[in-house]
Amino acid sequence: MNSEIIQSKLLNTGYLAGVLQLHGNRSFGRTANKKRLLYKCIPDDKELPVFLIPYEMKMDFSKVFKNKYVLFTFDHWNETHPHGLLKETIGDVDDLNCYYEYQLYCKYLHISINDFTNKSRVVLQENTVETIISRMLTLPKYQLEDRRAEYIFSIDPENSRDFDDAFSIQTLDNHETKISIYIANVCLWLEEMELWNSFSTRVSTIYLPDKKRTMLPAALSDVVCSLLENNDRLAFVMDAIFDENGQLKDIQYKNAVIRVKKNFVYEEPKLLKNHNYKQLFEFTAALDKNMKDSHDLVEYWMIYMNSKTGEHMANHKMGIFRSVQYSHSPLHITKLDHHTQQVIRSWNNVIGKYICYAEDADIHHDMLERKYYVQITSPIRRLIDLLNMLLFIKHMGLADLSSSADTFLTKWLAQMDFINKSMKDIRKIQVASDVLHRCFHNPDIMNSEYEGVLFDKTVKGDKFKYMVYLKDIKLLTSYTSDENLENYTDRNFKIYLFENEDQSRKKIRLQLQHQKIE
């Protein structure tokens, strides 16, 4: 490898990530001016050689020097090892929060939204949310329907702030039932606040144990766009009209101003006693006999909206579809306990890849058994949902949007490969970080065996890769083996933590215990 190849790796990001080897205070010469010692730095990129980087050691009383996660740039390659220059020190390798941050840099997912945040702040300093909505209600371009009088509620995990979706149910005069699903209308906010050009290259909110890294500025994701109770908010609405026999008669889409009456938490007593929730649950249970709780209800209507909207978009030859292909029919998972089924269905909803509509594109979602499936219900947290909402509003004439919105759409539709890679990397980091966090903060879990369910089997060379859900400790992780096991097989596993000698990598590994679970 020569310096030109190293320079090419720096073109897009301007940095390389690695672990600076300070433990033991072993240096490898000095800089040309003899002022600083040179230390080994092991890049995360396995294709790169070991670098030598000047570093000034800060002495303290302990005299124990820790390896550090760093960012560096290329300087020259005039000797055996290339030389680099320190750009930023992330922190010590034994600090898990620093490890999470380092992993984001390694996958080029540490993306600044400072410009986006600052421009959002300027708009909100000049206008209140209520003022902006009042103005938008008077503008024909947005075609906003005022639905603030309707009883609308949301159901989310405890401590949520980014409320993407909400529901209402109405019995109409002719014994028909209208189920309305309300999704945070991020498109109209970006349009009115003129923020299309400020959007960063973050494709999703990233949830790690230390904190979440939001796709949108916090002021937008947690306040302005979020469907917070007792606040006027903008929504993208799907109305599904059912006859008295529960048969779908019509679906309509609208932009609306709403006021959510209550942000409920899954399964909380007040939710279970709420008249509107009970009415919606009873109606939904008649459509799906497997309905057991509020988690199932939310999942049902999110899948319903995504699939019905997918059908609508495919009929109009547009959309970004979630494609999940299997070489065989997926096995039924009904033999598993209810919670494990929910975890596997949730995982299967994020695998696969995104494909733009084309006449010859294979966009079938095998796992959900849907011919057409788009994601449009989480635009606060996922770029794809925002793009699908923008495509729908634009092509169905639900709003008269600016040329900046068109430019934004054109730019991102050409970057499906980047989005797919980023989403895959985000998923890997989130799963690996969660497992590490659990093992570091509760090392006792590595002393026991756990029953695990294998699923999402893929073949990689002569190896088989699976996802495994350890239901007793509610832990999801990956597992690679020589054994070809069927999806949804039960096995016993033990958990092990591995850390290589230079402390540059931390890995959690499962070991299969060969006795089969009866």
C-alpha positions as CSV (number, residue, x, y, z in Angstrom):
1,M,0.0,0.0,0.0
2,N,1.3,3.5,-0.8
3,S,0.4,7.0,0.3
4,E,-2.0,7.6,-2.6
5,I,-4.2,4.8,-1.3
6,I,-4.2,6.2,2.2
7,Q,-5.0,9.6,0.9
8,S,-8.0,8.2,-1.1
9,K,-9.4,6.8,2.1
10,L,-9.2,10.3,3.6
11,L,-11.0,12.1,0.8
12,N,-14.6,11.8,2.1
13,T,-14.1,12.2,5.8
14,G,-10.7,13.9,6.3
15,Y,-9.8,11.6,9.1
16,L,-8.8,8.0,10.0
17,A,-9.9,6.3,13.3
18,G,-7.5,4.2,15.4
19,V,-6.2,3.2,18.8
20,L,-3.1,5.1,20.0
21,Q,-0.9,2.6,21.9
22,L,0.2,4.4,25.1
23,H,0.0,1.6,27.6
24,G,3.5,0.8,28.9
25,N,4.8,4.1,27.5
26,R,6.7,2.4,24.7
27,S,7.7,4.9,22.0
28,F,9.2,4.5,18.6
29,G,11.5,7.4,18.0
30,R,11.0,11.2,18.0
31,T,9.7,13.8,15.6
32,A,12.1,15.5,13.3
33,N,12.5,18.4,15.7
34,K,13.0,15.9,18.6
35,K,10.3,17.6,20.7
36,R,7.7,14.8,20.8
37,L,7.9,11.0,21.0
38,L,6.2,8.8,18.4
39,Y,3.7,6.1,19.4
40,K,2.1,3.3,17.5
41,C,-1.5,3.8,16.3
42,I,-3.5,0.9,15.0
43,P,-6.2,2.0,12.5
44,D,-9.7,0.5,12.7
45,D,-9.4,-0.1,8.9
46,K,-7.7,-3.5,8.7
47,E,-6.4,-2.7,5.2
48,L,-4.2,0.1,6.7
49,P,-0.7,-0.5,8.2
50,V,0.3,0.6,11.7
51,F,1.0,4.4,11.9
52,L,3.5,6.3,14.1
53,I,2.0,9.5,15.6
54,P,3.6,12.1,17.8
55,Y,2.0,12.5,21.2
56,E,2.8,14.4,24.3
57,M,2.2,12.3,27.3
58,K,0.6,14.1,30.3
59,M,2.3,12.7,33.4
60,D,0.1,12.2,36.5
61,F,0.6,10.5,39.9
62,S,-0.6,7.1,38.8
63,K,1.9,6.8,35.9
64,V,-0.5,4.3,34.3
65,F,-0.9,5.2,30.7
66,K,-4.1,4.1,28.9
67,N,-4.5,3.4,25.2
68,K,-6.8,6.0,23.6
69,Y,-9.3,6.1,20.8
70,V,-8.2,8.8,18.4
71,L,-8.8,10.4,15.0
72,F,-5.7,11.2,12.9
73,T,-4.6,12.3,9.4
74,F,-1.9,11.1,7.1
75,D,1.4,13.1,7.2
76,H,4.1,11.2,5.2
77,W,5.5,7.7,4.4
78,N,9.2,8.2,4.2
79,E,10.1,5.4,6.5
80,T,9.0,1.8,7.3
81,H,5.8,3.0,8.9
82,P,3.6,5.8,7.6
83,H,3.4,8.8,9.9
84,G,0.2,10.5,11.0
85,L,-0.9,13.6,12.9
86,L,-3.3,13.6,15.7
87,K,-6.6,15.3,14.9
88,E,-8.8,14.5,17.9
89,T,-8.6,12.4,21.0
90,I,-11.9,10.7,21.7
91,G,-10.9,9.1,25.1
92,D,-9.6,6.1,27.0
93,V,-10.3,2.6,25.6
94,D,-11.8,1.4,28.9
95,D,-14.5,4.1,28.8
96,L,-17.6,2.6,27.1
97,N,-19.0,5.9,26.2
98,C,-15.8,6.7,24.3
99,Y,-16.1,3.3,22.6
100,Y,-19.6,4.1,21.3
101,E,-18.4,7.4,19.9
102,Y,-15.3,5.7,18.4
103,Q,-17.5,3.1,16.6
104,L,-19.6,5.9,15.0
105,Y,-16.4,7.5,13.7
106,C,-15.2,4.1,12.4
107,K,-18.4,3.6,10.4
108,Y,-18.4,7.3,9.3
109,L,-21.7,7.8,11.1
110,H,-20.5,10.6,13.4
111,I,-22.2,13.4,11.4
112,S,-22.6,17.0,12.6
113,I,-26.1,18.6,12.6
114,N,-24.8,21.9,13.9
115,D,-25.9,23.9,10.8
116,F,-29.3,22.2,10.9
117,T,-29.6,22.9,14.6
118,N,-28.5,26.6,14.3
119,K,-30.9,27.4,11.5
120,S,-33.8,25.7,13.2
121,R,-33.0,27.8,16.4
122,V,-33.1,31.0,14.4
123,V,-36.5,30.3,13.0
124,L,-37.9,29.3,16.4
125,Q,-36.5,32.4,18.0
126,E,-38.4,34.6,15.6
127,N,-41.7,32.6,15.7
128,T,-43.5,30.3,18.2
129,V,-44.8,27.0,17.0
130,E,-48.4,28.2,17.5
131,T,-47.7,31.3,15.3
132,I,-46.3,29.2,12.5
133,I,-49.2,26.8,12.5
134,S,-51.8,29.6,12.6
135,R,-50.1,31.1,9.5
136,M,-49.9,27.8,7.7
137,L,-53.7,27.2,8.3
138,T,-54.4,30.3,6.2
139,L,-52.1,29.2,3.3
140,P,-53.9,27.2,0.5
141,K,-50.6,25.6,-0.5
142,Y,-50.7,23.2,2.6
143,Q,-54.3,22.1,2.3
144,L,-54.5,21.7,6.0
145,E,-57.7,20.3,7.6
146,D,-58.4,21.4,11.2
147,R,-58.9,18.3,13.3
148,R,-58.1,19.6,16.7
149,A,-61.5,18.8,18.1
150,E,-61.1,15.0,17.5
151,Y,-60.0,12.7,20.4
152,I,-56.5,11.6,19.3
153,F,-54.1,9.6,21.4
154,S,-50.6,8.1,21.1
155,I,-49.1,4.9,22.6
156,D,-45.3,4.8,23.1
157,P,-42.6,3.5,25.4
158,E,-42.0,5.2,28.7
159,N,-39.9,8.4,28.6
160,S,-40.4,8.9,24.9
161,R,-40.1,12.4,23.5
162,D,-40.2,11.9,19.7
163,F,-43.8,10.9,19.2
164,D,-44.2,9.9,15.5
165,D,-47.7,8.5,15.4
166,A,-51.1,8.7,17.0
167,F,-54.6,7.3,16.5
168,S,-58.3,8.1,16.5
169,I,-61.5,6.0,16.0
170,Q,-64.9,7.3,15.1
171,T,-68.3,5.6,14.5
172,L,-69.9,7.3,11.5
173,D,-73.7,7.9,11.0
174,N,-74.1,5.0,8.6
175,H,-72.5,2.4,11.0
176,E,-69.2,2.7,9.3
177,T,-66.0,3.1,11.3
178,K,-63.2,5.5,10.6
179,I,-59.7,4.6,11.8
180,S,-57.3,7.5,11.5
181,I,-53.5,7.2,11.8
182,Y,-51.7,10.4,12.3
183,I,-48.0,10.7,11.5
184,A,-45.8,13.7,12.4
185,N,-45.7,15.8,9.2
186,V,-42.0,16.6,9.1
187,C,-42.2,17.6,5.4
188,L,-44.4,20.5,6.0
189,W,-42.2,21.7,8.9
190,L,-39.1,21.6,6.7
191,E,-40.9,23.4,4.0
192,E,-42.3,26.2,6.1
193,M,-39.1,26.7,8.1
194,E,-37.0,26.6,4.9
195,L,-34.7,23.9,6.2
196,W,-34.4,21.5,3.2
197,N,-30.9,22.7,2.4
198,S,-29.8,22.4,6.0
199,F,-30.5,18.7,6.4
200,S,-27.4,16.7,7.2
201,T,-26.3,13.3,5.9
202,R,-27.6,11.5,9.0
203,V,-30.1,8.9,7.7
204,S,-31.5,7.8,11.0
205,T,-31.7,8.5,14.7
206,I,-29.1,6.3,16.4
207,Y,-29.9,4.8,19.8
208,L,-26.9,3.9,21.9
209,P,-26.7,3.1,25.7
210,D,-25.2,6.5,26.6
211,K,-27.6,8.7,24.6
212,K,-29.5,9.0,21.3
213,R,-28.1,10.8,18.3
214,T,-31.1,12.4,16.6
215,M,-31.5,12.6,12.9
216,L,-33.3,16.0,13.3
217,P,-32.2,18.7,15.7
218,A,-33.6,18.0,19.2
219,A,-35.9,21.1,19.0
220,L,-37.6,19.5,16.0
221,S,-37.5,15.8,16.9
222,D,-38.6,16.2,20.6
223,V,-40.7,19.4,20.4
224,V,-41.8,20.9,17.1
225,C,-42.5,17.8,15.0
226,S,-43.3,15.5,17.9
227,L,-47.1,14.9,18.5
228,L,-47.0,16.1,22.1
229,E,-50.2,16.1,24.1
230,N,-52.2,19.4,24.4
231,N,-50.2,21.0,21.7
232,D,-51.2,22.0,18.1
233,R,-49.1,19.9,15.7
234,L,-48.9,19.1,12.0
235,A,-49.9,15.6,10.8
236,F,-49.9,13.5,7.7
237,V,-53.2,11.5,8.0
238,M,-54.5,8.2,6.6
239,D,-58.2,7.7,7.1
240,A,-59.3,4.1,6.7
241,I,-63.1,3.7,6.3
242,F,-64.6,0.3,7.2
243,D,-68.2,-0.9,6.7
244,E,-70.3,-2.5,9.5
245,N,-68.8,-5.9,8.7
246,G,-65.2,-4.7,9.1
247,Q,-64.5,-4.6,5.4
248,L,-62.3,-1.8,4.1
249,K,-64.3,0.6,1.9
250,D,-62.0,3.5,1.3
251,I,-58.6,5.1,2.2
252,Q,-58.0,8.8,2.1
253,Y,-54.8,10.9,2.8
254,K,-54.7,14.4,4.1
255,N,-52.6,17.0,5.9
256,A,-54.1,18.2,9.2
257,V,-53.6,20.3,12.3
258,I,-54.2,18.1,15.3
259,R,-54.1,18.3,19.1
260,V,-53.3,14.9,20.8
261,K,-55.3,14.6,23.9
262,K,-53.0,12.1,25.7
263,N,-49.6,10.5,25.2
264,F,-50.1,7.1,26.7
265,V,-47.4,4.5,27.7
266,Y,-47.8,0.9,26.5
267,E,-50.1,-1.1,28.8
268,E,-50.4,1.7,31.4
269,P,-53.7,1.4,33.5
270,K,-55.1,4.7,32.2
271,L,-54.7,3.5,28.6
272,L,-56.4,0.2,29.3
273,K,-59.3,2.0,30.8
274,N,-59.6,4.6,28.1
275,H,-62.9,4.4,26.1
276,N,-61.3,5.3,22.8
277,Y,-58.4,2.8,23.2
278,K,-60.8,0.0,24.2
279,Q,-63.0,0.7,21.2
280,L,-59.9,0.7,18.9
281,F,-58.6,-2.5,20.5
282,E,-61.9,-4.3,20.1
283,F,-62.2,-3.3,16.4
284,T,-58.6,-4.3,15.7
285,A,-58.9,-7.6,17.5
286,A,-61.8,-8.4,15.2
287,L,-59.5,-7.9,12.3
288,D,-56.5,-9.9,13.8
289,K,-57.3,-12.7,16.2
290,N,-53.7,-12.7,17.5
291,M,-54.1,-9.3,19.0
292,K,-53.1,-9.4,22.7
293,D,-52.0,-6.0,23.9
294,S,-51.2,-2.4,23.0
295,H,-47.9,-3.3,21.5
296,D,-49.7,-5.5,19.0
297,L,-52.2,-2.8,18.3
298,V,-49.6,-0.2,17.4
299,E,-47.6,-2.7,15.4
300,Y,-50.8,-3.8,13.5
301,W,-51.7,-0.3,12.4
302,M,-48.1,0.8,11.6
303,I,-47.8,-2.2,9.3
304,Y,-51.3,-1.6,7.9
305,M,-50.5,2.0,7.0
306,N,-47.0,1.1,5.5
307,S,-48.5,-1.7,3.4
308,K,-51.6,0.2,2.2
309,T,-49.5,3.3,1.4
310,G,-47.1,1.0,-0.4
311,E,-49.9,-0.4,-2.6
312,H,-51.0,3.2,-3.3
313,M,-47.5,4.3,-4.2
314,A,-46.8,1.2,-6.4
315,N,-50.0,1.9,-8.3
316,H,-48.7,5.4,-9.0
317,K,-45.2,4.0,-9.9
318,M,-43.3,5.8,-7.1
319,G,-41.9,5.1,-3.7
320,I,-39.0,3.6,-1.8
321,F,-39.8,0.0,-0.9
322,R,-38.6,-2.2,1.9
323,S,-37.5,-5.4,0.2
324,V,-36.9,-8.6,2.1
325,Q,-36.2,-11.7,0.0
326,Y,-35.9,-15.3,1.1
327,S,-34.7,-18.2,-0.9
328,H,-37.3,-20.3,0.8
329,S,-40.6,-19.6,2.6
330,P,-40.1,-18.3,6.1
331,L,-41.1,-20.7,8.8
332,H,-44.0,-19.7,11.0
333,I,-43.0,-18.3,14.4
334,T,-46.3,-19.0,16.1
335,K,-44.7,-21.7,18.3
336,L,-42.6,-19.1,20.0
337,D,-43.8,-17.1,23.0
338,H,-45.6,-13.8,22.3
339,H,-42.8,-11.5,23.3
340,T,-40.2,-13.4,21.3
341,Q,-42.5,-13.1,18.3
342,Q,-42.7,-9.4,18.7
343,V,-38.9,-9.0,18.9
344,I,-38.4,-11.1,15.8
345,R,-41.1,-9.3,13.8
346,S,-39.5,-6.0,14.9
347,W,-36.1,-7.1,13.7
348,N,-37.4,-8.5,10.4
349,N,-38.9,-5.1,9.8
350,V,-35.5,-3.5,9.7
351,I,-33.6,-6.1,7.6
352,G,-33.4,-6.2,3.9
353,K,-32.8,-3.2,1.7
354,Y,-34.5,-0.1,0.3
355,I,-35.3,-0.1,-3.4
356,C,-36.8,2.7,-5.5
357,Y,-39.8,1.7,-7.5
358,A,-39.1,0.4,-11.0
359,E,-41.2,-1.8,-13.3
360,D,-38.7,-4.7,-13.0
361,A,-37.7,-4.2,-9.3
362,D,-38.4,-7.1,-6.9
363,I,-39.9,-5.2,-4.0
364,H,-41.8,-8.0,-2.2
365,H,-41.5,-8.1,1.6
366,D,-41.5,-11.9,2.2
367,M,-41.3,-11.8,6.0
368,L,-44.4,-9.6,6.4
369,E,-46.0,-11.4,3.4
370,R,-46.8,-8.1,1.8
371,K,-46.4,-7.5,-2.0
372,Y,-45.7,-3.8,-1.4
373,Y,-44.3,-2.3,1.8
374,V,-43.0,1.2,2.3
375,Q,-41.9,2.9,5.6
376,I,-43.6,6.2,6.2
377,T,-44.6,6.1,9.8
378,S,-41.4,7.3,11.5
379,P,-40.3,10.4,9.6
380,I,-38.8,12.0,12.8
381,R,-36.4,9.1,13.2
382,R,-35.7,7.7,9.6
383,L,-34.8,9.5,6.4
384,I,-36.6,6.9,4.2
385,D,-39.9,7.6,5.9
386,L,-39.4,11.3,5.3
387,L,-38.6,10.7,1.7
388,N,-41.6,8.5,1.2
389,M,-43.9,11.1,2.8
390,L,-42.3,13.8,0.6
391,L,-42.8,11.7,-2.5
392,F,-46.5,11.0,-1.6
393,I,-47.4,14.6,-0.8
394,K,-45.7,15.8,-4.0
395,H,-47.1,13.2,-6.4
396,M,-50.6,13.1,-4.9
397,G,-50.8,16.9,-4.9
398,L,-51.4,17.2,-1.2
399,A,-49.2,20.4,-1.0
400,D,-47.5,22.8,-3.3
401,L,-43.9,22.4,-2.3
402,S,-40.8,24.4,-3.2
403,S,-38.0,23.7,-5.6
404,S,-35.8,23.1,-2.6
405,A,-38.0,20.1,-1.6
406,D,-37.6,18.8,-5.2
407,T,-33.8,19.2,-5.0
408,F,-33.7,17.4,-1.7
409,L,-35.8,14.5,-3.1
410,T,-33.7,14.2,-6.2
411,K,-30.4,14.2,-4.3
412,W,-31.5,11.5,-1.9
413,L,-33.2,9.2,-4.4
414,A,-29.8,8.9,-6.1
415,Q,-28.2,7.7,-2.8
416,M,-29.9,4.5,-2.0
417,D,-26.6,2.6,-1.7
418,F,-25.4,5.1,0.9
419,I,-28.6,4.9,2.8
420,N,-28.6,1.1,2.8
421,K,-25.0,0.9,4.0
422,S,-25.6,3.5,6.7
423,M,-28.7,1.8,8.0
424,K,-26.9,-1.6,8.1
425,D,-24.0,-0.1,10.0
426,I,-26.3,1.7,12.4
427,R,-28.1,-1.6,13.1
428,K,-24.8,-3.4,13.8
429,I,-23.5,-0.7,16.1
430,Q,-26.8,-0.5,18.1
431,V,-27.0,-4.3,18.7
432,A,-23.3,-4.6,19.5
433,S,-23.3,-1.6,21.9
434,D,-26.3,-2.8,23.7
435,V,-24.8,-6.2,24.4
436,L,-21.5,-4.7,25.5
437,H,-23.3,-2.3,27.9
438,R,-25.2,-5.2,29.4
439,C,-22.1,-7.3,29.9
440,F,-19.9,-4.5,31.4
441,H,-22.6,-3.3,33.8
442,N,-23.8,-6.7,34.8
443,P,-20.9,-9.2,34.3
444,D,-22.8,-11.9,36.2
445,I,-24.9,-12.6,33.0
446,M,-21.7,-14.2,31.6
447,N,-21.8,-16.9,34.3
448,S,-25.0,-18.6,33.2
449,E,-26.5,-20.4,30.2
450,Y,-29.5,-19.0,28.4
451,E,-32.1,-20.3,26.1
452,G,-31.9,-18.6,22.7
453,V,-33.9,-18.6,19.5
454,L,-31.9,-18.5,16.2
455,F,-33.4,-16.6,13.3
456,D,-32.6,-14.5,10.2
457,K,-30.1,-17.1,9.0
458,T,-27.7,-15.9,6.2
459,V,-24.8,-17.8,4.5
460,K,-21.4,-16.1,4.4
461,G,-18.8,-18.2,2.6
462,D,-18.7,-21.5,4.4
463,K,-20.2,-20.0,7.6
464,F,-23.8,-19.5,8.8
465,K,-24.7,-16.2,10.5
466,Y,-27.8,-15.9,12.7
467,M,-29.4,-13.4,15.0
468,V,-30.1,-14.9,18.4
469,Y,-32.6,-13.7,21.0
470,L,-31.9,-14.7,24.6
471,K,-35.4,-14.2,26.0
472,D,-34.6,-14.7,29.7
473,I,-32.4,-11.6,29.7
474,K,-34.1,-9.9,26.7
475,L,-30.8,-9.7,24.8
476,L,-30.4,-9.7,21.0
477,T,-27.1,-10.4,19.3
478,S,-25.4,-12.1,16.4
479,Y,-23.9,-15.6,16.2
480,T,-21.7,-17.2,13.5
481,S,-21.3,-21.0,13.2
482,D,-20.2,-23.8,11.0
483,E,-23.5,-25.5,11.8
484,N,-26.5,-25.2,9.4
485,L,-29.5,-24.8,11.8
486,E,-33.1,-24.1,10.9
487,N,-34.6,-20.6,11.7
488,Y,-36.4,-20.5,15.0
489,T,-34.3,-23.4,16.5
490,D,-34.0,-23.3,20.3
491,R,-30.5,-23.8,21.7
492,N,-28.6,-23.0,24.9
493,F,-25.9,-20.3,24.8
494,K,-23.2,-18.8,27.1
495,I,-21.9,-15.2,26.7
496,Y,-18.2,-14.4,26.5
497,L,-16.4,-11.0,26.3
498,F,-13.3,-10.9,24.1
499,E,-10.8,-8.0,23.9
500,N,-7.7,-8.2,21.7
501,E,-4.3,-7.5,23.1
502,D,-4.0,-3.9,21.9
503,Q,-7.5,-3.2,23.3
504,S,-8.6,-1.8,19.9
505,R,-11.6,-4.1,19.6
506,K,-14.2,-5.4,22.1
507,K,-16.4,-8.3,21.0
508,I,-19.2,-10.2,22.7
509,R,-19.4,-13.8,21.5
510,L,-22.0,-16.5,22.0
511,Q,-20.9,-20.1,22.5
512,L,-23.4,-22.8,21.6
513,Q,-24.0,-25.4,24.3
514,H,-24.6,-28.6,22.4
515,Q,-27.4,-30.1,24.4
516,K,-30.7,-29.4,22.7
517,I,-33.5,-27.8,24.7
518,E,-36.4,-30.1,25.2
